Amino acid sequence: MQMLSGLGRSRYIPLLILFSLAIIQSCKKDPKQMSREELTATLSQEKNYSKILEYALAAGINTDKFAVQKDNAPVFALLEEAAYGHKPSLRYTEKKIQADTAVLRSAAEELVKGQSIEKVLELLEPAYPVYRNLKIHYARLLKENKKDSAAVVAESLNAYRWIHRQSKDAPRLVMVNIRGAYLTGMDSSGNNAITMRTVVGKRDTPTPTIDTYATSIVTHPYWNVPKSIAIKEILPKAKASKDYMANNRIELINSKGEAVDPEEIDWDELSAENFPYRFRQETGEDNSLGLLKVEIKNPLAIYLHDTNARYLFSTNNRWRSHGCVRVQHPTELANFMAGTELLKSDFLTEPDTVSVPPKWHKLKRRIPVFLLYLGADCNEKGDLLYFEDVYKAGSGVPKV
């Protein structure tokens, strides 16, 4: 009887263990009720944080910046880097968008609950197909010990994380890779909607890297000649030939914005130091901006536009402009940015024998525009492409 009694009691041992575990589990604090400091302390434990660092390394993140300090790891800084990256090399940024702290906290809570690190961090990262393909190639390059190539791809991975940050809630975005002389228009999910060739700045007049947004589409735009071009190129030609301005439909504009008769000007008195005017080219197909301009907010007088030299898009040497970006399919770009058919597909083929006044089409939504200098990118097939360092900025094409 005593033996049976002992056996009977042993049947309850598993239940007692489960009951004890349930009590312990119930005593654990709900991550949603934990402070940011408590979440950080939990995730700073070596076993947890080392796995997060391992994942970050596989995404091309320099984890040296996120080492544990005084028993606490910069968990939220690392999560922000994985989701939104850091500012790449940019000459001008209109505004840095703050990270979505609610999203970062939610990720930390899921990690504390024991969710898969891979699952949680993948949801943080950009869902762009191009980003995922770059990660695949990055892993391959590391495996093949091609560290220089991997470093170039890591810069592009960060650039797309930055795009993810800066294009928050935008329905569409446009990215120009200056180094590759092409434009990509992406929808809100990061899928390519349009692609086209561009003509960008020459080495001595490079297109600046910019993070901004488009404000309006201008049809039949005037070309207000930038001062540097006016002084260096237009003024000498106007002084050398009295017919130059009429032949090129260029007006001389005074400080009041009024057109001045060139015949009434003493051109001999004008010089680079003494030139109180500006040049403006009339609208039309002969206009250097072509028939369309996309205005993007920046203080550098840079915009995207059509061109009267469309033959340049058929060449591989497309670093030919003074800094602005000429686009291969301006009507397609305008309609993409507007999110509707703003212009008919035959807009650029319409006869333009007379000067048509400019017309501004303000965009209903701000469309992020990024002019970047990427050394590597992926095409729609997922192939990894490298681009020559045309401006000799310091990172050449790696060996593959």
C-alpha positions in Angstrom: 0.0 0.0 0.0 2.9 2.3 0.8 4.4 1.6 -2.6 1.1 2.4 -4.4 0.8 5.6 -2.4 4.3 6.6 -3.5 3.5 5.9 -7.1 0.3 7.8 -6.8 2.1 10.9 -5.5 4.7 10.7 -8.4 1.8 11.1 -10.9 1.4 14.7 -9.6 5.0 15.7 -9.9 4.7 16.9 -13.5 1.6 18.8 -12.6 3.4 20.5 -9.7 6.3 21.5 -12.0 3.9 23.0 -14.6 2.0 24.8 -11.9 5.3 26.2 -10.5 6.4 27.4 -13.9 3.0 29.0 -14.5 3.4 30.9 -11.2 7.0 32.0 -12.2 5.8 33.1 -15.6 2.9 35.0 -14.1 5.4 36.9 -12.0 7.3 38.1 -15.0 6.5 41.7 -16.0 4.6 42.3 -19.2 7.0 43.9 -21.7 4.2 46.5 -22.5 4.4 47.6 -18.8 8.2 47.8 -18.8 10.0 51.1 -19.0 12.5 51.8 -21.9 15.3 51.3 -19.3 13.9 47.9 -18.3 13.6 46.8 -21.9 17.1 47.9 -22.5 18.5 46.1 -19.4 16.7 42.9 -20.5 18.0 43.0 -24.1 21.5 44.0 -22.9 22.1 40.5 -21.5 25.0 39.0 -23.5 23.0 36.1 -25.0 20.3 38.4 -26.3 22.4 41.3 -27.5 25.0 39.1 -29.2 22.3 37.6 -31.5 21.0 41.1 -32.3 24.5 42.2 -33.2 25.0 39.1 -35.3 21.9 40.0 -37.3 23.0 43.6 -37.7 26.4 42.5 -39.1 24.6 40.5 -41.8 22.8 43.7 -42.8 26.0 45.6 -43.4 25.8 47.6 -40.2 29.0 48.6 -38.5 28.4 47.2 -35.0 31.5 48.7 -33.5 29.4 51.8 -32.8 26.9 49.8 -30.8 29.2 48.0 -28.3 27.9 47.4 -24.7 28.8 50.2 -22.3 28.7 49.8 -18.5 26.5 46.7 -18.7 24.0 48.5 -20.9 23.8 48.1 -24.6 22.6 50.9 -26.9 19.7 48.6 -27.9 17.3 51.3 -29.2 20.1 53.0 -31.2 20.9 49.7 -32.9 17.2 49.0 -33.7 17.0 52.5 -35.2 20.0 51.8 -37.3 18.6 48.5 -38.6 15.3 50.2 -39.5 16.3 53.6 -40.7 20.0 53.8 -41.2 22.2 56.8 -40.7 22.6 59.8 -43.0 24.7 59.0 -46.0 27.1 61.5 -47.7 24.7 64.3 -48.7 25.4 67.8 -49.7 21.9 69.0 -48.8 19.1 67.5 -46.7 15.8 69.4 -46.5 14.8 67.8 -43.2 15.8 64.7 -41.2 12.7 62.7 -40.3 12.8 61.4 -36.8 12.6 57.6 -36.2 9.2 56.2 -35.3 9.8 55.4 -31.6 6.6 53.5 -31.3 7.8 51.0 -33.9 11.2 50.7 -32.2 9.6 50.1 -28.8 7.2 47.5 -30.2 10.2 45.6 -31.7 11.9 45.7 -28.3 8.8 44.4 -26.6 8.6 41.5 -29.1 12.2 40.6 -28.5 11.7 40.6 -24.8 8.7 38.3 -25.3 11.1 35.8 -27.0 10.1 36.4 -30.6 12.6 35.4 -33.2 15.2 38.1 -33.7 15.2 37.4 -37.5 11.4 37.9 -37.7 11.4 41.1 -35.6 14.3 42.8 -37.3 13.1 41.9 -40.8 9.9 43.7 -40.0 11.9 46.7 -39.0 14.0 46.9 -42.1 12.8 48.2 -45.5 10.6 45.8 -47.3 12.0 47.0 -50.7 12.8 44.1 -53.0 16.1 45.9 -54.0 17.1 46.0 -50.3 16.5 42.3 -49.8 18.5 41.5 -53.0 21.4 43.7 -51.8 21.4 41.8 -48.5 21.6 38.4 -50.3 24.6 39.7 -52.4 26.2 41.2 -49.3 26.1 37.8 -47.5 27.6 36.1 -50.6 30.4 38.6 -50.9 31.3 38.1 -47.2 31.3 34.3 -47.7 33.6 34.8 -50.7 35.9 37.0 -48.6 35.4 40.0 -51.0 35.5 42.6 -48.3 35.9 45.7 -50.6 32.9 44.7 -52.7 30.9 44.0 -49.6 31.8 47.4 -48.2 30.4 49.1 -51.3 27.1 47.1 -51.0 26.9 48.0 -47.3 26.8 51.7 -48.2 23.9 51.1 -50.5 22.1 49.0 -47.9 22.4 52.0 -45.5 21.2 54.4 -48.2 18.0 52.4 -48.7 17.5 52.3 -44.9 17.8 56.1 -45.0 15.3 56.3 -47.8 13.0 54.2 -45.7 13.3 56.8 -42.9 12.9 59.9 -45.1 10.0 58.6 -47.2 7.7 57.8 -44.2 4.0 57.7 -45.3 4.9 58.9 -48.8 2.8 57.3 -51.6 5.8 57.3 -54.0 9.5 58.3 -54.1 12.1 59.0 -56.8 15.8 58.0 -56.5 18.5 59.2 -58.9 21.8 57.3 -58.8 24.2 59.9 -60.0 27.0 57.4 -60.3 24.9 55.2 -62.6 23.1 58.0 -64.4 19.6 56.5 -64.0 16.3 57.2 -62.2 14.0 54.8 -60.4 10.5 55.6 -59.2 9.2 53.4 -56.4 5.8 52.9 -54.9 5.2 52.9 -51.1 6.2 49.3 -50.9 9.5 49.9 -52.6 8.5 48.2 -55.9 9.9 49.7 -59.0 7.2 51.6 -60.9 9.3 53.4 -63.5 13.0 53.4 -64.5 14.8 55.6 -67.0 18.2 57.0 -68.0 19.3 60.4 -66.9 22.0 62.8 -67.9 23.8 64.2 -64.9 26.6 66.6 -64.0 30.0 66.5 -65.6 33.0 65.9 -63.3 33.8 69.7 -63.1 30.1 70.5 -62.6 28.9 67.5 -60.6 25.3 66.9 -59.6 25.2 67.4 -55.8 23.8 64.7 -53.5 20.4 65.8 -52.2 17.6 64.5 -50.0 14.5 66.6 -50.6 11.0 66.4 -52.2 9.3 67.5 -55.3 6.9 70.4 -55.1 5.5 71.0 -58.6 5.6 70.1 -62.3 6.2 73.1 -64.7 5.3 72.7 -68.3 6.9 75.0 -70.9 9.3 76.4 -68.3 11.6 79.4 -68.7 15.3 78.7 -68.2 16.6 81.2 -65.7 20.3 80.8 -66.4 22.3 80.2 -63.2 24.8 83.0 -62.6 27.9 80.8 -63.0 26.7 79.7 -66.5 25.6 83.3 -67.4 29.0 84.7 -66.6 31.2 82.0 -67.9 29.3 80.9 -71.0 26.4 83.2 -72.1 28.0 86.6 -71.5 31.1 86.1 -73.7 28.9 84.7 -76.5 26.4 87.6 -76.3 29.3 90.1 -76.4 30.9 88.4 -79.3 27.7 88.2 -81.5 24.8 90.7 -81.5 22.6 87.9 -83.0 23.4 85.3 -80.3 20.6 86.1 -77.9 17.9 86.4 -80.6 19.0 83.2 -82.3 18.8 81.3 -79.0 15.7 83.1 -77.7 17.4 84.5 -74.7 16.2 87.6 -72.9 18.1 90.0 -70.7 16.3 90.6 -67.4 17.0 93.5 -65.0 16.7 93.5 -61.2 13.0 94.4 -61.4 12.3 91.3 -63.5 11.7 93.3 -66.7 13.0 92.4 -70.1 15.7 94.8 -71.4 16.3 95.5 -75.1 19.9 94.2 -75.8 20.3 96.9 -78.4 20.2 99.5 -75.6 23.0 97.9 -73.6 26.6 98.9 -73.8 28.0 95.4 -73.9 31.6 96.6 -73.7 31.0 97.8 -70.1 29.7 94.5 -68.9 32.0 92.0 -67.3 31.9 89.2 -64.7 32.4 91.8 -62.0 29.9 94.2 -63.5 26.8 92.4 -64.7 23.5 93.6 -63.0 21.3 91.4 -65.2 20.3 87.8 -65.6 19.6 85.7 -68.7 16.3 83.9 -69.3 15.6 81.6 -72.2 12.1 81.6 -73.7 10.0 78.5 -73.5 9.8 76.0 -76.3 11.5 72.9 -77.7 14.8 74.9 -78.1 14.8 75.7 -74.4 17.6 73.9 -72.5 15.0 72.6 -70.1 12.9 71.2 -72.9 9.2 71.3 -72.3 9.0 70.2 -68.7 10.7 70.8 -65.3 10.2 69.1 -61.9 10.9 71.5 -59.2 12.5 70.0 -56.1 13.1 72.0 -52.9 16.8 72.9 -52.5 19.0 76.1 -52.4 21.3 74.8 -55.1 19.2 75.5 -58.1 19.0 71.8 -59.0 15.9 70.3 -60.6 14.9 67.4 -62.9 13.9 68.4 -66.4 13.4 67.5 -70.1 16.1 68.5 -72.6 16.4 69.7 -76.1 19.3 67.2 -76.6 17.4 63.9 -76.2 19.9 62.0 -78.3 22.2 62.0 -75.3 20.1 59.3 -73.6 21.2 56.7 -76.2 24.8 57.1 -75.1 26.6 55.4 -72.2 28.5 58.6 -71.4 25.7 60.6 -69.7 27.7 62.8 -67.4 27.2 65.9 -69.5 25.1 68.5 -67.6 26.0 71.5 -65.5 24.5 69.8 -62.5 20.8 69.4 -63.0 19.3 66.1 -63.9 17.9 65.6 -67.4 15.3 62.7 -67.6 14.7 60.4 -70.5 10.9 60.2 -70.1 9.7 63.4 -68.5 6.0 62.9 -69.1 6.1 59.5 -67.5 7.9 60.9 -64.5 5.4 63.8 -64.2 2.5 61.4 -64.2 4.1 59.1 -61.7 4.8 61.9 -59.3 1.3 63.3 -59.6 -0.2 59.8 -59.2 -2.5 60.5 -62.1 -2.4 61.3 -65.8 -1.3 64.9 -65.5 0.0 65.0 -69.1 -0.8 63.0 -72.3 1.8 60.6 -73.5 2.3 62.7 -76.7 2.9 65.9 -74.8 6.6 66.1 -75.9 5.7 65.6 -79.6 3.3 68.5 -79.8 4.4 71.3 -82.2 5.9 74.2 -80.3 6.4 76.9 -82.9 5.5 79.7 -80.6 6.4 80.5 -77.0 3.9 79.1 -74.6 3.6 80.6 -71.1 4.8 78.4 -68.3 2.2 76.5 -66.3 2.7 75.2 -62.7 1.0 72.0 -61.6 1.4 71.8 -57.8 1.7 68.3 -56.5 -1.0 67.3 -54.0 1.5 65.2 -52.0 5.1 65.8 -51.3 7.1 63.2 -53.2 10.5 62.4 -51.7 13.4 62.8 -54.2 16.9 61.4 -53.5 20.0 62.3 -55.6 22.5 59.7 -54.4 26.0 58.5 -55.3 25.6 54.8 -55.1 28.5 52.5 -56.0 26.3 49.4 -56.1 22.6 48.6 -56.7 20.4 45.8 -58.0 18.3 45.8 -61.1 14.7 44.4 -61.3 16.1 40.9 -61.9 18.1 41.1 -58.7 21.4 41.2 -60.4 24.1 43.2 -58.5 25.5 46.1 -60.5 28.6 48.2 -59.8 29.2 51.8 -61.1 32.3 53.7 -61.9 33.4 56.4 -59.5 32.9 59.1 -62.2 33.6 62.0 -59.8 36.6 60.3 -58.3 35.0 60.6 -54.9 37.3 57.9 -53.5 35.5 54.6 -53.9 36.2 52.9 -57.2 34.6 49.9 -58.7 35.5 46.8 -56.6 36.8 43.6 -58.1 34.1 41.0 -58.3 
